[in-house]
Amino acid sequence: MKAAAMKKTLFLCLCAALSFVEPARAEAPPVFDRAQRADGARIAPDRFLRAYDPLTIFFPGDTGPKAGGPEDMASKYAAVTPQPAGEWRWIGARALQFRPAEPWKPLSRVTVKSGSAEQKLVTLLPTPTSTNPADGADPTPELTQIALTFAQPVDVAALSRLVTVELRPAPGVSPQGGQILSSSAYDIRALERVDAGGEQTYVLRLREGVADGRVAILRLRLSDEPGLDDETYELRVRTALPFAVTETSCGRGWSDDNLGGVLRCAANGDAPAPESGDAISKNLTLLIQQYNNINQ
């Protein structure tokens, strides 16, 4: 009896001791491949759009299919105003991208929203695909107009507002002695397009021609939005230097004596007779003609 009571007492003590021991808990391993941003979705770009620039929304966690692919219900994740034509596509589980079917309308405003994130973007004016005269072309005797060709039409009023023309003395490096023309010194008009869907050319006509070696610098701001002044296109056109006699000489066998701007020729030994006035005039005329032919 005593032995049975002792066994029962030991069993009860063991059960009481075990009740105070907490069962071991398996801790979940840390997840390193599911990092999440604390500031929500991010929209790129964040300032401006060029012709066919895409819009990309980066989500803080896995939102779309890991393999990527087209998204037919993009309105669940983002909204673009004004709504353009194009395709939404996942480029991974956390990035949704929109590619426009047509170029963004120049100088317009686009608003992109995704959850609490919102971005207001400015579409830039496209740069010319070609110009006439071309940048770096040989000097022209007189500059009367500049043609700018764009891949798509742009608003003439906006183009006139964003263009400036500066004239500088050759070689055009220093602004000292330069002059910025007022908008009344030229006008801008669109030429008729041969193909309705083709390029559009605009001509800037100067009311007074530019010559005498001066350099015309055309600058085109690509946006009228404050803070985007650094987005600029620049074209430099040089005009030919005027004809000028820089050096005179009496020729072989004659000594030169230049006094007060007057050249006096004195015979030096058996020197040939100097050319007559008619011969000198003909030679000078020939030199001028050759100079003009070179600069045409």
Phi, psi and omega per residue, in radians:
M1 nan -0.746 3.137
K2 -1.157 -0.669 -3.141
A3 -1.138 -0.706 -3.139
A4 -1.159 -0.687 3.125
A5 -1.162 -0.621 3.134
M6 -1.181 -0.696 3.115
K7 -1.106 -0.689 3.140
K8 -1.145 -0.672 3.141
T9 -1.161 -0.731 3.118
L10 -1.120 -0.667 -3.138
F11 -1.127 -0.729 3.130
L12 -1.148 -0.667 3.120
C13 -1.142 -0.682 3.125
L14 -1.128 -0.735 3.115
C15 -1.106 -0.675 3.130
A16 -1.142 -0.676 3.140
A17 -1.167 -0.719 -3.134
L18 -1.161 -0.463 -3.122
S19 -1.186 -0.382 3.124
F20 -1.543 -0.111 -3.130
V21 -1.593 2.116 3.127
E22 -1.337 2.376 3.105
P23 -1.152 2.536 3.133
A24 -1.201 2.351 -3.133
R25 -1.893 2.304 3.120
A26 -1.371 2.106 3.126
E27 -1.475 2.351 3.125
A28 -1.227 2.357 3.131
P29 -1.137 2.575 3.120
P30 -1.130 2.510 -3.139
V31 -1.747 2.098 -3.100
F32 -1.823 -0.222 -3.070
D33 -1.804 0.293 3.125
R34 -2.295 0.813 3.141
A35 -1.148 2.467 -3.120
Q36 -2.201 2.453 3.102
R37 -1.403 2.524 -3.137
A38 -1.517 -0.234 -3.051
D39 -1.804 0.266 3.061
G40 1.385 -2.831 -3.085
A41 -1.191 2.706 3.093
R42 -2.187 2.385 -3.078
I43 -1.947 2.319 3.110
A44 -2.314 2.454 0.009
P45 -1.283 3.055 -3.054
D46 -2.035 0.037 -3.131
R47 -2.266 -0.971 -3.039
F48 -2.532 2.926 3.120
L49 -2.205 2.401 2.961
R50 -1.710 -3.112 -2.928
A51 -0.723 -1.101 -3.066
Y52 -2.007 0.465 3.131
D53 -1.066 2.381 3.068
P54 -1.442 2.817 2.976
L55 -1.835 2.338 -3.139
T56 -2.263 2.300 3.108
I57 -1.985 2.130 3.120
F58 -1.771 2.091 -3.109
F59 -1.604 2.692 -3.103
P60 -1.262 -0.337 3.132
G61 -2.538 3.120 3.130
D62 -1.054 2.152 -3.099
T63 -2.200 -0.649 -3.136
G64 -1.954 -3.053 3.136
P65 -1.164 2.432 -3.124
K66 -1.088 -0.575 -3.125
A67 -1.380 -0.106 -3.097
G68 1.318 -3.031 3.129
G69 2.314 3.041 -3.115
P70 -1.162 2.643 3.110
E71 -2.151 1.984 -3.105
D72 -1.536 -0.265 -3.121
M73 -2.065 0.938 -3.078
A74 -1.127 -0.392 -3.133
S75 -1.103 -0.322 3.078
K76 -1.215 -0.396 -3.016
Y77 -2.036 -0.453 -3.050
A78 -2.727 2.787 3.075
A79 -2.440 2.347 3.130
V80 -2.107 2.261 3.140
T81 -2.227 2.206 -0.094
P82 -1.191 2.679 -3.039
Q83 -1.366 2.024 -3.108
P84 -1.652 2.930 3.044
A85 -1.510 2.467 -3.129
G86 2.862 -2.908 -3.072
E87 -2.183 2.367 2.995
W88 -1.702 2.376 -3.112
R89 -2.583 2.385 3.049
W90 -1.364 2.317 3.037
I91 -2.038 1.017 -3.022
G92 2.025 3.061 -3.054
A93 -1.299 -0.294 -3.036
R94 -2.113 0.144 -3.113
A95 -2.350 2.137 3.110
L96 -1.992 2.209 -3.039
Q97 -2.145 2.464 3.070
F98 -1.991 2.262 3.073
R99 -2.026 2.091 -3.083
P100 -1.225 2.533 3.093
A101 -1.372 -0.450 3.115
E102 -2.262 2.745 3.135
P103 -1.093 2.576 3.073
W104 -1.057 2.458 3.136
K105 -1.146 2.182 -3.079
P106 -1.045 2.469 3.046
L107 1.111 0.468 3.057
S108 -1.776 3.008 3.124
R109 -2.008 2.351 -3.120
V110 -2.162 2.277 3.107
T111 -1.942 2.262 -3.139
V112 -2.091 2.254 3.127
K113 -2.203 2.456 3.034
S114 -2.606 1.820 -3.049
G115 1.101 -2.210 3.121
S116 -1.505 -0.133 -3.126
A117 -1.475 2.416 3.114
E118 -2.517 2.403 3.141
Q119 -2.374 2.291 3.080
K120 -1.860 2.135 -3.043
L121 -2.052 2.661 3.100
V122 -1.966 2.310 3.084
T123 -1.560 2.270 -3.057
L124 -1.445 2.702 2.991
L125 -1.217 2.365 3.126
P126 -1.239 2.677 3.070
T127 -1.424 2.663 3.141
P128 -1.065 2.485 3.048
T129 -1.384 -0.429 3.093
S130 -2.807 2.813 3.108
T131 -2.428 2.782 3.055
N132 -2.478 1.956 0.057
P133 -1.166 2.743 3.120
A134 -1.396 2.735 3.097
D135 -1.117 2.238 3.139
G136 1.423 0.175 3.136
A137 -1.215 2.886 3.101
D138 -1.064 2.633 -3.127
P139 -1.015 2.460 3.097
T140 -1.769 2.493 -3.123
P141 -0.990 -0.728 3.115
E142 -2.584 2.307 3.127
L143 -1.729 2.081 -3.136
T144 -2.025 -0.373 -3.133
Q145 -2.766 2.778 3.082
I146 -2.299 2.224 3.127
A147 -1.785 2.285 3.108
L148 -2.062 2.155 -3.122
T149 -1.934 2.247 -3.127
F150 -2.008 2.703 3.136
A151 -1.200 -0.439 3.138
Q152 -2.498 2.756 -3.129
P153 -1.118 2.563 3.044
V154 -2.218 2.826 -3.110
D155 -1.258 2.181 -3.084
V156 -1.101 -0.708 -3.138
A157 -1.097 -0.731 3.104
A158 -1.157 -0.695 3.115
L159 -1.076 -0.760 3.126
S160 -1.123 -0.607 -3.122
R161 -1.265 -0.522 -3.039
L162 -1.701 -0.085 -3.110
V163 -1.675 2.419 2.952
T164 -2.307 2.597 3.123
V165 -2.205 2.207 3.120
E166 -2.073 2.389 3.070
L167 -1.886 2.299 3.118
R168 -2.282 2.609 3.011
P169 -1.194 2.634 3.136
A170 -1.041 2.530 0.072
P171 -1.504 0.097 3.067
G172 1.502 0.245 -3.129
V173 -1.404 -0.786 -3.089
S174 -1.648 2.445 3.082
P175 -1.323 -0.129 -3.125
Q176 -1.102 2.260 -3.110
G177 1.442 0.089 -3.127
G178 -1.483 3.021 -3.102
Q179 -2.589 2.242 3.052
I180 -1.641 2.108 -3.086
L181 -1.258 2.490 3.037
S182 -1.330 2.813 -3.120
S183 -1.110 -0.325 3.110
S184 -1.368 -0.136 -3.116
A185 -1.468 -0.092 -3.137
Y186 -2.739 2.888 3.018
D187 -2.370 2.702 -3.097
I188 -2.111 2.232 3.138
R189 -2.348 2.637 3.111
A190 -1.577 2.382 3.046
L191 -1.474 2.701 3.124
E192 -1.203 2.329 -3.115
R193 -1.446 2.424 3.072
V194 -1.269 -0.740 3.137
D195 -1.982 2.234 -3.092
A196 -1.058 -0.497 -3.137
G197 -1.802 0.180 -3.074
G198 -1.624 -2.863 -3.114
E199 -1.239 2.774 -3.135
Q200 -2.131 2.268 -3.127
T201 -1.925 2.384 3.080
Y202 -2.109 2.441 -3.096
V203 -1.999 2.186 3.030
L204 -1.683 1.943 -3.114
R205 -1.787 2.171 3.114
L206 -1.431 2.394 3.136
R207 -1.275 -0.460 3.040
E208 -2.252 2.300 -3.119
G209 -1.145 2.703 3.124
V210 -1.946 2.279 -3.115
A211 -2.616 -2.759 3.024
D212 1.057 0.635 3.026
G213 1.382 0.087 -3.140
R214 -1.312 2.721 -3.138
V215 -1.935 2.201 3.076
A216 -1.703 2.196 -3.141
I217 -1.987 1.960 3.092
L218 -1.693 2.189 3.095
R219 -2.057 2.343 -3.129
L220 -2.172 1.931 3.042
R221 -1.274 2.374 -3.076
L222 -1.560 -0.024 3.101
S223 -2.749 2.612 3.039
D224 -1.788 0.229 3.135
E225 -1.424 2.272 3.082
P226 -1.005 2.389 -3.139
G227 1.667 -0.136 3.125
L228 -1.986 0.490 -3.098
D229 -1.206 -0.343 -3.107
D230 -1.345 -0.182 3.097
E231 -1.510 1.658 -3.001
T232 -2.420 2.500 3.011
Y233 -1.855 2.439 -3.092
E234 -2.300 2.412 3.102
L235 -2.284 2.307 3.112
R236 -2.042 2.259 3.127
V237 -2.182 2.216 -3.128
R238 -1.763 2.540 3.021
T239 -1.895 2.724 -3.049
A240 -1.273 2.527 3.072
L241 -1.189 2.521 3.113
P242 -1.206 2.723 3.110
F243 -1.183 2.336 3.130
A244 -2.639 2.438 3.067
V245 -1.426 2.060 -3.110
T246 -1.789 -0.291 -3.109
E247 -2.711 2.458 3.085
T248 -2.271 2.652 -3.141
S249 -2.633 2.605 3.114
C250 -1.358 -0.286 3.119
G251 1.818 3.082 -3.090
R252 -1.153 2.325 3.103
G253 1.545 0.019 3.134
W254 -2.161 2.497 3.102
S255 -1.599 2.457 -3.115
D256 -1.671 2.348 3.081
D257 -2.357 1.777 -3.098
N258 -1.774 1.959 -3.098
L259 -2.257 2.009 3.118
G260 1.101 0.563 3.127
G261 1.444 0.055 3.124
V262 -1.883 2.193 -3.140
L263 -1.570 2.141 3.102
R264 -1.976 2.269 -3.131
C265 -1.855 2.259 3.117
A266 -2.152 2.382 -3.122
A267 -1.104 2.442 3.128
N268 -2.151 1.600 -3.100
G269 1.297 -2.405 -3.128
D270 -1.526 1.149 -3.118
A271 -1.486 2.514 3.078
P272 -1.181 2.674 -3.136
A273 -1.125 2.458 3.116
P274 -1.150 2.729 -3.130
E275 -1.179 2.658 3.115
S276 -1.230 2.921 3.133
G277 -1.063 -0.668 3.132
D278 -1.118 -0.709 -3.140
A279 -1.152 -0.727 3.116
I280 -1.094 -0.728 -3.136
S281 -1.110 -0.731 3.133
K282 -1.126 -0.739 -3.140
N283 -1.133 -0.694 3.122
L284 -1.140 -0.702 3.098
T285 -1.094 -0.693 3.118
L286 -1.125 -0.699 3.108
L287 -1.103 -0.728 3.125
I288 -1.100 -0.763 3.122
Q289 -1.079 -0.729 3.108
Q290 -1.108 -0.683 3.129
Y291 -1.104 -0.765 -3.124
N292 -1.159 -0.650 3.121
N293 -1.105 -0.660 -3.137
I294 -1.143 -0.644 -3.026
N295 -1.643 0.113 3.080
Q296 -1.534 nan nan
